């Protein structure tokens, strides 16, 4: 993984390496974005669960 970024500091040696680097960055960005979306949906789900539990609790009492 580290080797993918080595040549970016000194400049790309070839077109193929440049493409490889940009793909690696895109993959990393996609992973981060997916995790962020999952975290958001989990927060929303948790919030919904808490609201539903509160609502049911109020109805029972």
C-alpha positions as CSV (number, residue, x, y, z in Angstrom):
1,X,0.0,0.0,0.0
2,X,2.8,2.4,0.9
3,X,4.5,1.7,-2.4
4,X,1.5,3.2,-4.3
5,X,2.2,6.5,-2.7
6,X,6.0,6.6,-2.9
7,X,6.3,8.0,-6.4
8,X,3.6,10.7,-5.9
9,X,6.0,12.6,-3.6
10,X,8.7,12.7,-6.2
11,X,6.4,12.9,-9.2
12,X,5.0,10.1,-11.3
13,X,7.5,8.0,-13.2
14,X,5.0,6.9,-15.9
15,X,1.4,7.1,-17.0
16,X,0.7,3.7,-15.7
17,X,1.9,4.5,-12.2
18,X,0.0,7.8,-12.3
19,X,-3.2,5.9,-13.1
20,X,-2.5,3.4,-10.4
21,X,-2.1,6.2,-7.9
22,X,-5.3,7.9,-8.8
23,X,-7.2,4.6,-8.7
24,X,-5.7,3.9,-5.2
25,X,-6.9,7.4,-4.1
26,X,-10.3,6.8,-5.6
27,X,-10.6,3.4,-3.8
28,X,-9.6,5.0,-0.5
29,X,-12.1,7.8,-1.0
30,X,-14.8,5.3,-1.8
31,X,-14.0,3.3,1.3
32,X,-14.1,6.4,3.5
33,X,-17.4,7.6,1.9
34,X,-19.0,4.2,2.4
35,X,-18.0,4.1,6.0
36,X,-19.3,7.7,6.5
37,X,-22.7,6.8,5.0
38,X,-22.9,3.6,7.1
39,X,-22.2,5.6,10.2
40,X,-24.8,8.2,9.3
41,X,-27.4,5.5,8.5
42,X,-26.6,3.8,11.8
43,X,-27.0,7.1,13.7
44,X,-30.4,7.6,12.0
45,X,-31.4,4.0,12.8
46,X,-30.4,4.5,16.4
47,X,-32.4,7.7,16.6
48,X,-35.4,6.1,15.1
49,X,-35.2,3.2,17.6
50,X,-34.9,5.6,20.5
51,X,-37.9,7.6,19.3
52,X,-40.0,4.4,18.8
53,X,-39.0,3.1,22.2
54,X,-39.9,6.4,23.8
55,X,-43.2,6.5,22.0
56,X,-44.2,2.9,22.9
57,X,-43.1,3.6,26.5
58,X,-45.4,6.6,26.7
59,X,-48.3,4.7,25.2
60,X,-47.9,1.9,27.7
61,X,-47.7,4.2,30.7
